[in-house]
Amino acid sequence: MRQPSPPGWHRSDSWSGVVYAKRPFAGPEAVLAYLSRYTHRVAISNSRLLTLDERGVTFLWKDYRAEGRTRRKS
């Protein structure tokens, strides 16, 4: 007998594979630390930041429409 699916999940009868997953050796905290490296990426790296003051932020960006020239944005 099948278990009911959790809310928001949809069961697929078209796939009959088996998922193999071991328990994490270092516990759930290590799994979250691993995943957070990929889900919480920085949008602008520190090397691209030029200034930060009460007026705003200035950073470098590459303009691919202008042959990849580096530009400043405030």
Contact map, one row per residue, 1 for C-alpha under 8 A:
11100000000000000000000000000000000000000000000000000000000000000000000000
11110000000000000000000000000000000000000000000000000000000000000000000000
11111000000000000000000000000000000000000000000000000000000000000000000000
01111100000000000000000000000000000000000000000000000000000000000000000000
00111110111000000000000000000000000000000000000000000000000000000000000000
00011111100000000000000000000000000000000000000000000000000000000000000000
00001111100000000000000000000000000000000000000000000000000000000000000000
00000111110000000000000000000000000000000000000000000000000000000000000000
00001111111000000000000000000000000000000000000000000000000000000000000000
00001001111100000000000000000000000000000000000000000000000000000000000000
00001000111110000000000000000000000000000000000000000000000000000000000000
00000000011111100000000000000000000000000000000000000000000000000000000000
00000000001111110000000000000000000000000000000000000000000000000000000000
00000000000111110000000000000000000000000000000000000000000000000000000000
00000000000111111000000000000000000000000000000000000000000000000000000000
00000000000011111100000000000000000000000000000000000000000000000000000000
00000000000000111110000000000000000000000000000000000000000000000000000000
00000000000000011111000000000000000000000000000000000000000000000000000000
00000000000000001111100000000000000000000000000000000000000000000000000000
00000000000000000111110000000000000000000000000000000000000000000000000000
00000000000000000011111000000000000000000000000000000000000000000000000000
00000000000000000001111100000000000000000000000000000000000000000000000000
00000000000000000000111110100000000000000000000000000000000000000000000000
00000000000000000000011111110110000000000000000000000000000000000000000000
00000000000000000000001111100000000000000000000000000000000000000000000000
00000000000000000000000111111110000000000000000000000000000000000000000000
00000000000000000000001111111110000000000000000000000000000000000000000000
00000000000000000000000101111111000000000000000000000000000000000000000000
00000000000000000000000001111111100000000000000000000000000000000000000000
00000000000000000000000101111111110000000000000000000000000000000000000000
00000000000000000000000101111111111000000000000000000000000000000000000000
00000000000000000000000000011111111100000000000000000000000000000000000000
00000000000000000000000000001111111110000000000000000000000000000000000000
00000000000000000000000000000111111111000000000000000000000000000000000000
00000000000000000000000000000011111111100000000000000000000000000000000000
00000000000000000000000000000001111111110000000000000000000000000000000000
00000000000000000000000000000000111111111000000000000000000000000000000000
00000000000000000000000000000000011111111000000000000000000000000000000000
00000000000000000000000000000000001111111000000000000000000000000000000000
00000000000000000000000000000000000111111100000000000000000000000000000000
00000000000000000000000000000000000011111110000000000000000000000000000000
00000000000000000000000000000000000000011111100000000000000000000000000000
00000000000000000000000000000000000000001111100000000000000000000000000000
00000000000000000000000000000000000000000111110110000000000000000000000000
00000000000000000000000000000000000000000111111110000000000000000000000000
00000000000000000000000000000000000000000001111110000000000000000000000000
00000000000000000000000000000000000000000000111111000000000000000000000000
00000000000000000000000000000000000000000001111111000000001110000000000000
00000000000000000000000000000000000000000001111111110000111100000000000000
00000000000000000000000000000000000000000000001111110000111100000000000000
00000000000000000000000000000000000000000000000011111001111000000000000000
00000000000000000000000000000000000000000000000011111111110000000000000000
00000000000000000000000000000000000000000000000000111111100000000000000000
00000000000000000000000000000000000000000000000000011111000000000000000000
00000000000000000000000000000000000000000000000000011111100000000000000000
00000000000000000000000000000000000000000000000000111111110000000000000001
00000000000000000000000000000000000000000000000011111011111000000000000001
00000000000000000000000000000000000000000000000011110001111100000000000111
00000000000000000000000000000000000000000000000111100000111110000000000111
00000000000000000000000000000000000000000000000111000000011111000000011110
00000000000000000000000000000000000000000000000100000000001111100000011110
00000000000000000000000000000000000000000000000000000000000111110001111000
00000000000000000000000000000000000000000000000000000000000011111111111000
00000000000000000000000000000000000000000000000000000000000001111111100000
00000000000000000000000000000000000000000000000000000000000000111111000000
00000000000000000000000000000000000000000000000000000000000000111111100000
00000000000000000000000000000000000000000000000000000000000000111111100000
00000000000000000000000000000000000000000000000000000000000001111111110000
00000000000000000000000000000000000000000000000000000000000001110111111000
00000000000000000000000000000000000000000000000000000000000111100001111100
00000000000000000000000000000000000000000000000000000000000111100000111110
00000000000000000000000000000000000000000000000000000000011110000000011111
00000000000000000000000000000000000000000000000000000000011110000000001111
00000000000000000000000000000000000000000000000000000001111000000000000111
